[in-house]
Amino acid sequence: MSKTKKIWLGVLSFSPLVVTSAFVAVILMFYIRIIFGAIDGSLAYSDGREFVFFAVFVIIFAFLVNIAVYATLIIFTICIVKNKRIGDTAKILYLIGMYFLSTIVPIVYFFIEIAGKKDEIEVS
């Protein structure tokens, strides 16, 4: 595997974790703003534009998070299935882990199977 491909797979493996963390941070910031706005009385419910804007923003951001997660899922599924250096049991475990823990398993797979091993020439 070329060095450029390894770099792109490394970036792709961290993308679900980064966008999911950013999404959670945005949601938490909104809730903190509501809580402290209700406590100090600065929260105004006059026209509700702020909440509509936030709802639209969350829907768009959630759509982008899903695109990042599913793109990673598809690309790493193809990489796992085509990898001839790992056994069938490891492939099955990686695939099950990929579908249930899609933010962590791509990072683990990248460091163990892609970055951790040198390209070996098979001698038959």
Residue pairs with C-beta under 8 A, 6 or more apart in sequence:
1 114
1 119
6 114
6 115
9 75
9 76
9 79
9 110
9 114
10 110
10 114
10 115
12 71
12 72
12 75
12 76
12 106
13 72
13 76
13 106
13 107
13 109
13 110
14 106
14 107
15 68
15 71
15 72
16 65
16 68
16 69
16 72
16 102
16 103
16 106
17 103
17 104
17 107
19 64
19 65
19 68
19 69
20 65
20 69
20 103
22 61
23 61
23 62
23 65
26 57
26 58
26 61
27 58
30 54
34 43
37 43
69 102
69 103
72 102
72 106
73 98
73 99
73 102
76 98
76 105
76 106
76 109
77 95
77 98
79 109
79 114
80 86
80 91
80 94
80 95
80 98
80 109
81 91
81 95
83 91
83 113
85 113
85 117
85 120
86 94
86 113
94 105
94 109
97 104
97 105
97 108
98 105
98 106
98 109
